[in-house]
Amino acid sequence: MFRLDTLTRLVHAHLAEVRRRARSDAGYTTETIVVTALLAILGMTVVGIIVAKVTAKASGIDLGG
C-alpha cells in the first residue's frame, strides 16, 4: 500500500505535469481535468469502500460486554 508521503509526491508530480501541459497545449487541459476528476472520484470511492469494510469489521468484534 502507498505511504502518504509517496502519494503526496505523486500528486505534486501530476500537478506539475498538468501545469506544464497547460502552458504548451490549451486543448489538452480539458482532457487532463476530466481524467484528474475521474481519478479523484475513483480514489474517494475506494477510500469509502475501505472505511465501510473496516468499520463493519470493527463493529463485529465482540468485546464481551
N, C-alpha and C positions, 0 to 999 in steps of 0.2 A: 504494500500500500504506500502511496506517496506520502512523504512527510510534508508538513505545512510549508517549510522554507523552500522545498523543491517546487511545490505548487505555486508559491508566490513568484519564484524566479521564472517559471514557465509563463505565468500570466503577464509579467513585466516584459518578457521577450516577445510574447504575442502582441502586446500593445505597441511595442516599439516597431514591430513589423507592420502593423496596421498603419501607424503614423507614417512610416517610410513609404508604403504603397499609396497612401492617400495623397502624398505630395507628387508622386510620379504618374498616377493614372486615376482620374476622377471617377471613371466608370467602375473601377474595381472596388471602390469604397462601399458601395451599396451591397455588393456580394459579401464583402468581409463583414459588414454589420449584420447581415442576415445570418451568416454562419456563426458569428460570435454569439448572437442572441440565441440561436438554436442550441449551441453548446452550453450556454449558461442555463437554459431551461432544462436541458438534459442533466446537467450537474445537480441542479436543485432537486430534480425528480429523484435521482439516485440517492442523494442525501436524505430526502424524505422517506424513501423506502427503507434505508438502513436505520434511521431513527425509529421508524414504526416497528421494525423487526426487533431491535434492541429493547425498546420499551415493552413490547409484548413478552419477550423472553424474560425481562426483569420482573414483570408483573406476575409471571408464572412461578417465580421462586417462592417456595413455602418456607417461611422463617419460623414456623412452629407456633405462631401467635394466634 
